[in-house]
């Protein structure tokens, strides 16, 4: 029977292996994203190679929290409708910035690698990822739920079976991309049970849900943009662009390119027009009401209230 020290050593080894795998996955995602940009110019490819191989967007991966600015690299964002606080899901835990706070602070025990993350309602969050040091849990957390604004989480389903790197929720509907085996899963009962659905061509990078209709989705993969009107049971191609996606309001869909170019669609993704530029390399993108939020590679969290035309610092992690 394994001793406690052997168990701790095994968990540490597993955590280090996950960190290396996550870093490699982020680099691959950047390279895939810039493959299309290469059609438009060699300079763009050179820029991303420097960022991907030199650590631009992966700043903090595999580094101690103090060296990585506390949070490590950012995986996701959310705004709590209960109080307007911004939450940042990151490599070293979940962080919160109340209204007006310039520095986000850890919420609950630090160390948990919060990969997939979505705020469902006031103080109600869903997440996924990997346990922190001292947590006697499987390496993949499946779907976890917090009903106290992130202070505590409890397992809901797929514990030890799924690692959601993309996780989006609206009401009782939850969608997730399980990176451990490439499954696209959907739930209609708040994540208690799941159905595996076909995913659009390529590897899923991001997903947005229509605020009015949880059956209406736009997905971004390394093959382009795709739309579904039946909850992910079927998909149609929208565009060849590779981008992060956010649905700010009914019929206001936004995409964010790897170099920070923002474009807006008034018709659910059938057409786009340029609407702005982020002040740095983006790593995560979301909408809350009419506002847009982006996490940059330097761990600044920026906010736009005018569709991406201008940006201001909301907080830092």
N, C-alpha and C positions, 0 to 999 in steps of 0.2 A: 504494500500500500504506500502510495506516495506521501512523503512528508510535506508539512506546510511550506518549507523552504523550496522543495522541488516544485510544488504547485505554483509558488510565486515566480520561480525562475521560468517555468513553462509559460505562464501568462505574460511575463516580460518579453520572452522570446517571440511569442505570438504577436504581441503588440508592436514590436520592432519590425517584424515581417510585414504587418499590415501597413505600417508607416511607409516602408519602402515600396510596397505595392501601390499605395495611394499616390505617392510622388510620381511613380512611373506612369500611372493612369492619367494624372493631370498633364504630364508632359506629352503623352500620346494624344490627349484631347486637344492640346494647343496645336500640335503639329497637324492634326486632322483639320482643325479649324482654319489654319493658315494655308492649307493645301489649295483651297479655292482662291484665297487672296493671291497666291502665286501666279494665277492666270492674269492678274491685274498688274503685277509688278514684282520683280525680284527683290526689291528693297524691302517689301513687306515680309517676305519669307525670311530674309536675313534678320530682320528685327525680331521676329518671333523665335528664331533659333537661338538668338542671344538670350531672350527672356526665358524660353523653355529649358534650355540646357544650362543657363547660368543662374536660374532660380527666380526670375522676375515674378511670375504669378504664383510660385510655390514658396515664397519667402516664409520661413518659419517651419517648413516641413522637416521633421526629424531633428529639430533644434530644441534645446530647453526652452520652457515658456518665457523665461526672462530674456533670452536672446531674440525670441520671435515676437516680442511686444506683448506677451501674455496670452494671446488667443491662438497663435499659430495661424495657418492659412484659413480663410473664411470659406465655409461651404454653403451657407444659406442665410436668409434674412426674413424678418417678419415684424409686423407692427401689431401690438396688442390693442384691440378695440376697447378694452376696459379702461385704459389710461393713456394711450398714445405712445407708450414706451416702445423703443426699437430693440429687437432681440437679434443677436448675431450668433448663429450656429457655427462653431469653429472646431479646429483640430484639438484644442485643449479644453473644450467645454462650451457651455452656453453663457452668453454675456448680455447684459441689459443696460440700456441708456434711457433714463427717464427724460421727459421733456426738458430741453435746455442743458442736459448733461453733455459735456465735451468728451468725457472718457467713459466707455462702457465698462461695467463691473461684472465680475463673475456671479452667476446665479447657481445656487446649490453647490454640491461638491465639484471641484474642478478635475480635469483629466479625462472625462468622457469625450470620446471623439464623436461629435454630433455631425453625421453626414447628411442624410435626408432630414428636412425640417419644414413644418408648415403650421401656421396658426389657424385654427379652425373657428374659434370664437373667443369671447372674453375669457382670458386666463386659461384657455384650453388649447394645448399644443400637441401635435404628434411629431414623432421623430424616429430616427433609426441611427445605426452606427455601431460603435464598439465600446466596451466597458472601459472605465478608467482603472487606475491602480487600486487594488483593494476591493474591487467589485467581483464577487464570485459568480460570474455570469458567462455564458458562451461568448465566443469572439464576435458573433453577429447577433445584434439585439432584436432583429425582426422589427415589428412595429411597437413603439413605446408611447405612452400617453401621460401627459401632465394635466391636472385640473387645478393646479395652484401656481400658474404662471411660471412654470419651469423649475420650481424649487425641488420638486420630486417627480420622478417618472416611474411608471409601472409597466411591465410587459402586457401587451394585448394579444399578440398573435405572432407566429412564425419565429419564436425565440430560438436562436441557433440555426435557423433555416434560411433567413433572408437578410440581405444587407442593402437597404434602399439608399442609393446615391441620388436619386431624383424622387421626391415625395411631394405630392400636391393633394390638397383636400378642400372640399367645399360641401358644407352641411354634413350629411352622412356618407357622402361619396369620398373615397380615397383612391388615388392612383399612385403606383410606385414602380420604379425600374430597379429590379434586384440585380445588382452588379455581380453577385457571386455566381450566377449562372445565366445571366442575360434574359431574364423573364420580365415581361411587362404584365403587372398584376393590377386588378381593380377590385374594389370592395364597395358594396352598397349599404353596409351596416356598420360604418365607422371603424372598419378594419378588423372586425371579428372573424369574418370569412372572406375568402378571396377566390377570384376566377382568373386564370391565365388567358390573356388576349394576344392577338397578333400585334406586333409592334411595326411601325413604319420601317421602311428600308434603312439599314444602317444601325449604328449604336446611338441610343437615346442620350442626348445632352441636356435638354431642358424641356419643360412642359408647362403650358398655361391653360387654365380653365376659364371659360366664359363666365363672368360674374352672375349672369342671368340664367344660364343653362348648363348644369354640370355634365350634360352629355356632349357638349360642344368643346372640343379640345384643339389646341395647336401644339404640335411637337416639333422640336428641332433635333435633328440627328446629324451625323457626319456626312449624310447624303443630301441634306437640305431641310426645308420646311414642309410639314404635312398637316392636314386638317382631318378631324373626325367629327361627325355630327351624331354618332350613335354610341358615344361612350367608349370609343376605342375598339369597337368590333370591326370597323373597316376604316381605311385611310385613303386620302387622295393627296397627290403632290400639289403644293402651292408654289414653291420656288426652290432654287438651288442654293440660296443663301444659307450659311451656317452661322447661327447666332443664338444668343440668349433671348428668351421671350417673356413678356409680361402683359397681362390683360388688365389695363387700368380702369376701364369702365365699359359699359356696353358699347360695342363697335369702336373701341379705342384699343387696338392691339399694337404693342411696340416690340421691336426687335433691336438688339444691341450687338453690333459686330465686335470681333476680337480686338480691333483697334479703337473701339469706343464710339463708333458711328451709330447714332440713334435714328431709327426710322419709324414712322407711324402709319397705321392702316386704319381707315375709317370704315372698312367693309370686311372685317374679320380675316384679313390676310390675303385678299384677292389682289390688292395693290398697296404699295408703300410709297411714302415720300420722305425724304430726309427731314429730320426735325431737330437735330442737335449733335453734340459731341461731348463725351465725358472727359474730365480733366485727368485721365490716367487710364491704365490698363484695367479693364473690368474682370472680376472673377465671379460675381453673383449679381443677380438682377431681379427686382420684384416690383409690384405695384400694390399700393394700399389706397383704395378710393381712387382719386384722380392723381395722386402723387406717385412719382417714381423714385426708387431707391437703388443705388448701386454700391457694391463693395469693390474697392480698388485693390490692386496688388500690394499697395503699401498699407493696407488695413484702415484706410479712411472710408467711412460710410457717407456717401453723398446723397443729397435729396434734390429733386426737381419738382417744382409746382407748375411748370409751363410746358410739359410734354418733352422735356429733355433739352430745351433751348438754353437754359442756364442751370447751373448746379451750385449748391452751397454745402459746406461740411455739416453733416448732422451729428456725427460722433466719430470716435476713434477707438479701435480695439488693439 
